[in-house]
């Protein structure tokens, strides 16, 4: 599994086709979990660890690989399951999220499988580890649970949504008064990041947790006669979501003459270099890596100003 992104050129063909590949693995019990292959750099046998005093309980140490020092997270413990005890035969999945690299310790790695996002469903409502899931699917008749890694990382190292001094324009609140955007993300952490930043600009947020529901919401507004370009400053969407991903959502928005002029911002923890190459393919107006509040704020301000050029303050 080392060098899992060696075939990334083949995998980019999935973009805009509402498909993804997941890496399946096991934790402390028999249940199968997964994360998106695009976030993975490589899989290794359990390396030698250096323990870091006073670190988060789920961080079991750091490893040194390819000239980098990478924190290693016991993913089982991080999502509220029993910690992995016999780690000698474990694997670590090295992945990039939100422009940081970390390794997730798992009991064993299963395989990679190609799926349609339509086969990926939101997790059932309830307590327990569902709190740490973004989606579920079935493979060979067995349930596979897709982990909300953004939530795991946020709990280990909470994000800071405070804006740097000078980020906000002096007149932005007078321009943004009464304006709304639509945030689409299967992770409540992702939605909270957008909402916290938008609030500091003065923009309100409609929320939706998958692309299919977001499209239904937009089309419902359009069916009722609303001018979507006047109703919304922009749509801020994650890339990977159950039922319909952000790429397909963007493509569907561009197909609908009532929606096609809506600005769409791709806001994702997936690899920046990968997404920047794909933005033009699906018609996104902007691409942002999670989570850079200053960059997000600057981009939102740009679209507020663009909105006010078309619809000046009375």
ZAGUBA-356091 format. One line per 2 residues: number of its first residue (from 1); their letters; for each residue x, y, z of N, C-alpha, C, CB. Coordinates in steps of 0.1 Angstrom, whole numbers. Glycine has a CB too. Layout:
N
NUM> A> X Y Z X Y Z X Y Z X Y Z  ...
END
This chain:
314
1> XX> 8 -12 0 0 0 0 8 13 0 -9 0 12  22 11 2 30 23 1 29 30 -12 45 20 4
3> XX> 29 44 -12 28 51 -25 14 50 -30 38 47 -35  4 51 -22 -10 48 -26 -15 58 -36 -19 48 -14
5> XX> -8 70 -37 -12 80 -46 -5 80 -59 -11 94 -40  3 69 -62 11 68 -74 1 68 -86 19 55 -74
7> XX> -11 63 -85 -20 62 -96 -30 74 -95 -27 49 -96  -26 85 -89 -36 96 -88 -42 101 -101 -29 108 -80
9> XX> -34 101 -112 -39 105 -124 -51 97 -129 -28 104 -135  -51 84 -126 -63 76 -129 -74 79 -120 -59 61 -127
11> XX> -71 82 -107 -82 85 -98 -89 99 -100 -77 85 -84  -81 108 -106 -88 121 -109 -99 120 -119 -77 131 -114
13> XX> -99 109 -127 -110 107 -136 -123 105 -129 -107 95 -145  -123 102 -116 -135 100 -108 -142 113 -106 -132 93 -95
15> XX> -134 124 -106 -139 137 -103 -150 141 -113 -128 148 -103  -161 146 -108 -173 150 -116 -181 138 -120 -168 157 -128
17> XX> -177 126 -116 -185 114 -119 -193 109 -107 -176 103 -125  -192 117 -96 -199 113 -83 -194 100 -78 -214 113 -85
19> XX> -181 97 -80 -175 85 -75 -163 88 -66 -170 76 -86  -160 78 -58 -148 79 -49 -142 66 -46 -152 86 -35
21> XX> -130 66 -41 -124 53 -36 -121 55 -21 -111 50 -44  -124 44 -14 -122 44 1 -112 33 4 -135 42 8
23> XX> -104 36 15 -96 26 20 -103 20 33 -82 31 24  -105 7 33 -112 1 44 -102 -5 54 -122 -10 40
25> XX> -105 -4 67 -96 -9 77 -104 -13 90 -86 1 81  -98 -20 99 -104 -24 112 -97 -17 123 -103 -39 114
27> XX> -104 -14 134 -99 -8 146 -99 -19 157 -107 4 151  -103 -16 169 -101 -25 180 -112 -36 180 -102 -18 193
29> XX> -122 -35 173 -133 -45 172 -134 -49 157 -146 -40 177  -144 -58 154 -145 -63 141 -151 -54 131 -153 -75 142
31> XX> -157 -43 135 -164 -34 125 -154 -28 115 -171 -23 133  -158 -26 103 -150 -20 92 -153 -5 91 -152 -27 79
33> XX> -142 2 90 -142 17 89 -135 21 76 -136 24 101  -136 34 72 -130 38 59 -127 53 60 -139 34 47
35> XX> -118 57 51 -116 71 48 -113 72 33 -105 78 56  -114 84 27 -113 86 13 -98 84 9 -117 100 9
37> XX> -96 77 -1 -82 74 -6 -74 87 -10 -82 65 -18  -81 97 -15 -75 109 -19 -68 116 -8 -85 119 -25
39> XX> -71 113 5 -65 120 16 -53 112 21 -75 121 27  -50 101 15 -40 92 20 -27 93 12 -44 77 20
41> XX> -16 94 19 -3 95 12 4 81 11 7 104 19  3 73 22 8 60 22 4 52 34 24 60 21
43> XX> 5 39 34 2 30 45 15 23 49 -9 20 42  18 22 62 31 16 66 28 6 77 41 26 71
45> XX> 37 -3 80 37 -11 92 39 -2 103 47 -23 91  35 -6 115 37 2 127 51 6 129 31 -5 139
47> XX> 55 19 129 69 23 130 72 25 145 71 36 123  85 27 147 89 30 161 85 44 164 105 30 162
49> XX> 80 46 177 74 58 181 82 65 192 60 56 186  82 78 191 87 86 202 75 92 210 97 98 197
51> XX> 75 89 223 64 94 231 66 109 234 62 86 244  55 117 233 55 131 236 48 133 249 49 139 225
53> XX> 54 138 260 48 141 273 36 151 271 58 146 283  26 149 279 15 159 280 7 160 267 20 172 285
55> XX> 8 151 258 0 151 246 -14 147 248 7 143 234  -22 148 238 -36 144 239 -36 129 241 -44 148 226
57> XX> -46 123 249 -46 109 251 -46 100 239 -58 105 260  -52 105 228 -53 97 216 -40 97 207 -64 102 207
59> XX> -31 107 211 -18 108 204 -8 99 210 -13 123 203  -4 88 204 4 78 210 19 81 209 1 64 205
61> XX> 22 91 201 36 94 199 38 101 185 45 82 200  51 102 181 54 108 168 63 98 161 60 122 169
63> XX> 63 98 148 72 90 140 80 99 130 65 79 132  91 95 127 100 102 117 101 95 104 114 105 123
65> XX> 95 100 94 95 94 81 96 104 70 82 86 79  105 100 60 107 109 48 110 123 52 94 109 39
67> XX> 118 124 62 123 138 66 113 146 74 127 145 55  102 140 78 91 147 86 89 140 99 78 147 77
69> XX> 84 148 108 80 143 121 65 144 122 86 151 133  58 132 123 44 131 121 37 126 134 40 122 109
71> XX> 27 132 139 20 127 151 12 114 147 10 137 157  12 104 156 5 92 153 -7 91 163 14 79 155
73> XX> -19 90 157 -32 90 165 -38 76 165 -42 100 159  -41 72 177 -48 59 179 -63 62 175 -48 53 194
75> XX> -67 58 163 -80 62 158 -91 56 165 -81 59 143  -89 44 170 -99 37 178 -102 45 191 -94 23 182
77> XX> -92 49 198 -94 57 210 -100 71 207 -81 59 218  -96 76 196 -101 90 192 -116 90 189 -93 95 180
79> XX> -122 79 185 -136 79 182 -144 72 194 -139 73 169  -138 71 205 -145 66 217 -146 51 218 -159 71 217
81> XX> -138 44 211 -137 29 212 -125 26 221 -136 22 198  -124 13 225 -112 9 233 -99 12 225 -113 -6 237
83> XX> -89 16 232 -76 19 225 -70 6 220 -66 26 235  -61 7 210 -54 -5 205 -43 -8 215 -48 -2 191
85> XX> -42 -21 219 -33 -25 229 -20 -32 223 -39 -34 239  -23 -43 216 -12 -50 209 -9 -43 196 -15 -65 207
87> XX> 1 -33 196 3 -25 184 14 -30 175 7 -11 188  20 -42 178 31 -47 171 28 -50 156 37 -59 177
89> XX> 16 -54 154 12 -57 140 2 -47 134 5 -71 140  1 -36 140 -8 -25 135 -2 -19 122 -10 -15 146
91> XX> -11 -11 116 -6 -3 105 -9 12 108 -14 -6 92  -2 21 101 -5 35 102 -8 40 88 7 43 108
93> XX> -19 48 88 -23 54 75 -19 69 76 -39 53 73  -9 73 67 -4 86 67 -13 94 57 11 87 63
95> XX> -19 105 62 -29 113 54 -27 127 57 -43 108 58  -32 135 47 -31 150 47 -45 155 49 -24 156 35
97> XX> -48 162 59 -60 169 62 -58 183 66 -69 162 73  -65 192 60 -64 206 64 -50 211 63 -70 209 78
99> XX> -43 207 53 -29 211 51 -19 207 62 -28 226 50  -23 196 70 -14 191 80 -13 175 77 -19 193 94
101> XX> -2 170 81 0 155 78 1 148 92 13 153 70  -7 137 93 -7 129 105 -9 115 101 -19 134 114
103> XX> -6 106 111 -7 92 109 -18 86 118 6 84 111  -27 78 113 -37 71 121 -34 57 123 -51 73 114
105> XX> -32 53 135 -29 39 138 -42 31 138 -22 38 152  -42 20 130 -54 11 129 -49 -3 131 -60 13 115
107> XX> -58 -12 135 -55 -26 137 -50 -33 125 -67 -33 143  -57 -31 114 -53 -38 101 -60 -30 90 -57 -53 101
109> XX> -53 -31 78 -58 -24 66 -64 -35 57 -47 -16 59  -76 -33 52 -83 -42 43 -80 -40 29 -98 -41 46
111> XX> -87 -31 22 -85 -29 8 -91 -16 3 -91 -41 -1  -88 -13 -9 -94 -1 -15 -106 -5 -24 -83 7 -24
113> XX> -117 2 -24 -128 -1 -32 -134 12 -38 -139 -8 -24  -138 11 -50 -144 22 -58 -159 21 -57 -140 21 -73
115> XX> -165 33 -53 -180 34 -50 -186 46 -57 -183 34 -35  -199 46 -59 -206 58 -63 -211 65 -50 -218 54 -72
117> XX> -210 78 -50 -214 86 -38 -229 83 -35 -212 101 -40  -237 79 -46 -251 76 -43 -252 64 -34 -258 74 -56
119> XX> -242 56 -33 -242 44 -24 -238 48 -10 -234 33 -29  -233 60 -8 -229 64 5 -240 72 12 -216 73 4
121> XX> -244 68 24 -256 74 30 -251 81 43 -266 64 33  -259 91 47 -256 98 60 -258 87 71 -266 110 63
123> XX> -250 89 82 -251 79 93 -265 81 100 -240 81 103  -269 70 107 -282 71 114 -280 80 126 -287 57 119
125> XX> -291 87 129 -291 96 141 -290 88 154 -303 105 141  -282 92 163 -281 85 176 -268 89 183 -281 70 173
127> XX> -266 82 194 -254 85 202 -242 76 198 -257 83 217  -233 74 207 -222 65 204 -213 71 193 -227 52 200
129> XX> -206 61 186 -196 66 176 -202 72 164 -188 54 172  -216 71 162 -222 78 151 -218 93 151 -237 77 151
131> XX> -215 98 163 -210 112 165 -197 114 157 -208 115 179  -190 104 153 -177 105 146 -178 100 132 -166 97 154
133> XX> -190 99 127 -191 94 113 -197 104 104 -200 81 113  -193 104 92 -199 113 82 -209 105 73 -189 120 73
135> XX> -207 92 72 -214 84 62 -213 69 66 -210 87 48  -222 61 59 -221 47 60 -223 41 46 -231 41 70
137> XX> -218 29 43 -222 22 31 -221 7 34 -212 26 20  -224 0 24 -223 -15 25 -214 -21 14 -237 -22 24
139> XX> -205 -30 19 -196 -37 10 -197 -51 13 -181 -31 11  -200 -59 3 -202 -74 5 -212 -77 16 -188 -80 8
141> XX> -222 -69 17 -233 -71 27 -230 -66 41 -236 -85 27  -218 -60 43 -214 -56 56 -213 -41 56 -200 -61 60
143> XX> -217 -35 68 -217 -21 70 -203 -15 71 -225 -17 82  -200 -5 64 -187 2 64 -190 16 69 -179 2 51
145> XX> -183 21 79 -185 34 85 -174 43 81 -186 33 101  -178 55 75 -168 65 71 -166 75 82 -173 72 58
147> XX> -154 76 86 -150 84 98 -149 99 95 -137 79 105  -155 107 104 -154 122 103 -140 126 109 -166 129 110
149> XX> -130 125 100 -116 128 105 -115 142 109 -106 124 94  -122 151 103 -121 165 107 -125 167 121 -130 174 97
151> XX> -136 160 125 -140 161 139 -129 155 149 -153 154 141  -124 144 145 -113 138 153 -101 148 155 -108 125 146
153> XX> -97 154 144 -86 163 145 -89 176 152 -81 167 131  -102 181 151 -106 193 158 -106 190 173 -120 197 154
155> XX> -110 178 177 -110 175 192 -95 174 197 -117 162 195  -86 169 189 -72 168 193 -65 182 193 -65 158 184
157> XX> -68 189 183 -62 203 181 -73 212 176 -49 202 172  -80 218 185 -92 227 182 -88 238 172 -98 233 194
159> XX> -96 240 162 -93 251 152 -96 264 158 -102 249 140  -90 274 153 -91 288 158 -97 296 146 -77 294 162
161> XX> -109 301 148 -116 309 137 -113 324 138 -130 306 137  -105 328 148 -103 343 149 -95 348 137 -95 346 162
163> XX> -99 360 132 -93 366 121 -82 375 125 -104 374 113  -72 375 116 -60 384 119 -64 398 118 -48 380 110
165> XX> -57 407 125 -60 421 124 -58 426 110 -51 429 134  -67 434 105 -66 439 91 -73 430 81 -52 441 88
167> XX> -78 418 84 -84 410 75 -97 415 70 -86 396 80  -105 421 79 -118 426 75 -117 440 70 -127 426 88
169> XX> -124 443 59 -125 456 54 -134 465 63 -130 456 39  -131 478 63 -138 487 72 -153 488 69 -132 501 71
171> XX> -157 486 57 -171 488 53 -178 475 51 -172 496 40  -172 463 54 -178 451 51 -191 448 58 -168 439 54
173> XX> -193 453 70 -206 450 77 -217 458 71 -204 453 92  -215 470 66 -225 477 59 -229 471 46 -221 492 57
175> XX> -219 464 39 -222 458 27 -229 444 29 -209 456 19  -226 437 39 -230 423 41 -244 423 49 -220 416 49
177> XX> -249 434 54 -261 434 62 -272 427 55 -265 448 66  -278 416 61 -289 409 56 -286 398 45 -298 419 50
179> XX> -273 397 42 -269 387 32 -268 373 38 -256 391 25  -270 363 29 -269 349 33 -260 341 23 -283 343 34
181> XX> -254 330 28 -248 321 19 -253 307 23 -232 321 20  -250 297 14 -253 283 17 -241 275 19 -262 277 5
183> XX> -240 269 31 -228 260 35 -232 246 34 -223 264 49  -225 238 26 -228 224 23 -216 216 28 -232 221 8
185> XX> -218 207 38 -207 199 43 -212 188 51 -197 208 52  -207 176 50 -212 165 58 -207 165 72 -209 152 51
187> XX> -196 173 74 -190 174 88 -196 187 94 -175 174 87  -201 185 106 -206 197 114 -194 206 117 -213 192 126
189> XX> -182 200 118 -170 209 121 -168 218 109 -158 200 123  -169 212 97 -168 221 85 -178 232 84 -168 212 72
191> XX> -191 228 87 -201 239 87 -198 249 97 -215 232 89  -194 245 109 -191 255 120 -180 264 116 -187 247 133
193> XX> -170 259 109 -159 267 104 -164 278 95 -148 259 97  -172 275 85 -177 285 76 -186 294 84 -185 278 65
195> XX> -195 289 92 -204 298 100 -197 308 109 -214 289 108  -186 303 116 -179 312 125 -172 323 117 -168 304 132
197> XX> -167 320 105 -160 330 97 -171 340 91 -152 324 86  -181 334 85 -192 343 79 -198 352 89 -203 334 73
199> XX> -200 347 102 -205 356 112 -197 368 115 -207 348 125  -184 367 114 -175 378 117 -175 388 105 -160 373 118
201> XX> -180 384 94 -182 393 82 -195 399 82 -179 385 69  -205 392 89 -218 397 89 -228 390 80 -219 412 86
203> XX> -224 379 75 -232 371 65 -238 359 73 -224 366 53  -251 357 71 -258 346 77 -256 333 68 -273 349 78
205> XX> -259 322 74 -256 309 68 -268 299 68 -244 302 75  -273 295 56 -281 283 55 -272 271 55 -290 284 42
207> XX> -277 260 61 -268 248 63 -274 236 56 -265 245 77  -266 227 50 -270 215 45 -259 205 46 -275 216 30
209> XX> -262 192 48 -251 182 51 -249 172 40 -254 175 63  -255 174 28 -250 166 16 -255 173 4 -256 152 17
211> XX> -248 170 -7 -250 177 -20 -264 175 -26 -240 173 -30  -269 163 -24 -283 161 -30 -293 169 -23 -286 146 -28
213> XX> -293 170 -10 -302 179 -2 -300 194 -6 -301 177 13  -287 197 -7 -285 211 -11 -291 215 -25 -269 214 -11
215> XX> -289 206 -34 -295 208 -47 -310 209 -47 -291 197 -57  -316 200 -39 -331 201 -37 -335 214 -31 -335 189 -28
217> XX> -327 219 -21 -330 232 -15 -329 243 -25 -320 234 -3  -319 243 -33 -317 254 -43 -328 253 -53 -303 252 -50
219> XX> -331 241 -58 -342 240 -68 -356 243 -62 -342 226 -74  -358 240 -50 -370 244 -43 -372 259 -42 -371 238 -29
221> XX> -361 266 -39 -362 280 -39 -365 286 -53 -349 287 -33  -358 280 -63 -360 284 -77 -375 281 -81 -350 278 -86
223> XX> -380 270 -78 -393 266 -81 -404 275 -76 -396 252 -77  -401 281 -64 -410 290 -58 -409 305 -63 -408 291 -43
225> XX> -400 306 -73 -399 319 -80 -388 328 -74 -412 326 -79  -380 323 -65 -369 332 -59 -357 333 -69 -364 326 -46
227> XX> -352 345 -69 -339 348 -77 -328 343 -68 -338 363 -81  -321 332 -72 -311 326 -63 -299 335 -63 -307 313 -69
229> XX> -295 342 -73 -284 351 -73 -286 363 -64 -280 356 -87  -299 366 -61 -302 377 -52 -303 372 -38 -315 384 -56
231> XX> -308 359 -37 -310 353 -24 -297 350 -17 -318 341 -25  -286 345 -25 -274 340 -19 -262 348 -24 -273 325 -22
233> XX> -253 351 -15 -240 356 -19 -232 345 -27 -232 361 -7  -232 333 -22 -224 322 -28 -228 309 -21 -209 324 -26
235> XX> -224 298 -27 -225 285 -21 -211 280 -17 -231 274 -31  -209 276 -5 -196 271 0 -198 256 2 -191 279 13
237> XX> -191 248 -6 -193 233 -5 -181 225 -3 -200 229 -18  -182 215 5 -172 205 7 -171 197 -6 -174 196 20
239> XX> -160 189 -7 -159 180 -19 -166 167 -17 -144 178 -22  -162 160 -6 -167 146 -4 -179 146 6 -156 137 1
241> XX> -190 142 1 -203 141 9 -211 129 4 -211 154 8  -219 124 13 -228 112 9 -238 117 -1 -235 106 22
243> XX> -242 107 -9 -253 108 -19 -249 117 -31 -265 114 -13  -243 129 -29 -238 137 -40 -226 145 -35 -249 146 -46
245> XX> -215 144 -42 -203 151 -38 -204 166 -43 -190 144 -42  -194 174 -38 -194 188 -41 -191 190 -56 -184 195 -33
247> XX> -184 181 -63 -181 183 -77 -194 181 -85 -170 173 -81  -201 171 -82 -214 168 -89 -224 179 -86 -220 154 -85
249> XX> -224 184 -73 -233 195 -70 -230 207 -78 -232 198 -55  -217 210 -80 -214 222 -88 -218 220 -102 -198 224 -87
251> XX> -216 208 -108 -219 205 -121 -234 206 -123 -215 191 -125  -242 202 -113 -257 203 -114 -261 217 -113 -264 194 -103
253> XX> -255 225 -105 -258 239 -104 -255 246 -118 -249 246 -93  -244 243 -124 -241 249 -137 -250 245 -148 -227 245 -141
255> XX> -257 233 -147 -266 228 -157 -280 235 -156 -268 213 -156  -283 240 -145 -297 246 -143 -296 261 -146 -302 244 -128
257> XX> -303 266 -156 -302 280 -159 -307 289 -148 -311 283 -172  -315 284 -139 -319 293 -127 -308 294 -117 -332 287 -121
259> XX> -298 285 -117 -288 284 -106 -274 287 -112 -288 271 -100  -273 287 -125 -259 286 -131 -250 298 -128 -260 284 -146
261> XX> -256 309 -125 -247 321 -122 -243 322 -107 -254 333 -126  -247 312 -99 -244 313 -85 -229 311 -83 -252 302 -77
263> XX> -222 319 -76 -208 316 -72 -207 304 -64 -201 328 -66  -198 295 -67 -196 282 -59 -181 282 -55 -199 270 -68
265> XX> -179 280 -42 -166 279 -36 -164 265 -31 -164 290 -24  -153 258 -35 -150 245 -30 -141 247 -18 -143 236 -41
267> XX> -146 242 -6 -139 244 7 -137 230 12 -147 253 17  -124 225 11 -122 211 14 -109 208 20 -123 203 1
269> XX> -109 197 28 -96 192 34 -89 183 24 -99 185 47  -94 180 13 -87 172 3 -74 179 -2 -96 168 -9
271> XX> -65 172 -8 -53 177 -13 -54 189 -21 -45 167 -20  -48 200 -18 -49 213 -25 -44 211 -39 -41 223 -18
273> XX> -33 205 -42 -27 204 -55 -37 196 -64 -14 197 -55  -43 186 -58 -53 178 -66 -65 187 -70 -58 166 -58
275> XX> -71 194 -60 -83 201 -62 -81 213 -72 -89 206 -50  -70 220 -70 -67 231 -79 -67 227 -94 -54 238 -76
277> XX> -63 215 -97 -63 210 -110 -77 207 -115 -54 198 -112  -86 205 -106 -100 200 -109 -110 211 -109 -104 189 -100
279> XX> -107 223 -103 -117 233 -102 -123 237 -115 -111 246 -95  -115 239 -125 -120 243 -138 -129 232 -145 -109 246 -148
281> XX> -126 220 -142 -133 209 -148 -148 209 -144 -128 195 -144  -151 213 -132 -165 212 -127 -171 226 -126 -166 205 -114
283> XX> -163 237 -128 -169 250 -129 -170 258 -115 -182 249 -134  -161 254 -106 -161 262 -93 -155 275 -96 -153 254 -82
285> XX> -159 285 -88 -154 299 -89 -141 301 -80 -164 309 -85  -140 293 -69 -129 295 -60 -126 281 -54 -132 306 -50
287> XX> -114 280 -50 -110 268 -42 -102 272 -30 -101 258 -51  -107 267 -18 -100 270 -5 -97 257 2 -109 279 3
289> XX> -85 256 8 -82 245 17 -87 248 31 -67 242 17  -93 238 37 -96 239 51 -84 239 60 -106 228 56
291> XX> -83 245 71 -92 257 75 -83 269 76 -101 254 87  -84 278 68 -77 291 68 -87 302 69 -68 292 56
293> XX> -90 306 82 -101 316 83 -98 329 76 -103 319 98  -86 334 76 -82 346 69 -85 345 54 -68 350 71
295> XX> -81 334 48 -83 332 34 -98 331 31 -76 320 29  -105 323 39 -120 322 37 -127 335 39 -126 312 48
297> XX> -123 343 49 -129 356 51 -126 365 39 -123 363 64  -114 365 34 -111 374 22 -119 370 10 -96 373 19
299> XX> -120 357 8 -128 352 -4 -143 356 -2 -127 337 -5  -149 354 10 -163 358 12 -165 373 10 -167 354 26
301> XX> -155 381 15 -156 395 13 -156 399 -2 -145 403 20  -148 392 -10 -148 394 -24 -161 392 -31 -137 385 -31
303> XX> -168 381 -26 -181 378 -32 -192 387 -27 -185 363 -30  -191 392 -14 -200 402 -9 -199 414 -18 -197 405 6
305> XX> -187 419 -21 -185 431 -29 -191 429 -43 -171 435 -30  -189 416 -49 -194 413 -62 -209 414 -62 -189 400 -67
307> XX> -215 409 -51 -230 409 -50 -235 423 -49 -234 401 -37  -228 432 -42 -232 445 -40 -230 454 -53 -225 452 -29
309> XX> -222 449 -62 -221 456 -75 -233 454 -83 -208 451 -83  -239 442 -81 -252 439 -88 -264 444 -81 -253 424 -91
311> XX> -263 443 -67 -275 447 -59 -270 457 -48 -281 434 -52  -269 470 -52 -264 480 -42 -272 481 -30 -262 493 -49
313> XX> -266 485 -19 -274 488 -7 -284 499 -9 -264 492 5  -296 498 -5 -306 508 -8 -303 521 1 -320 503 -4
END
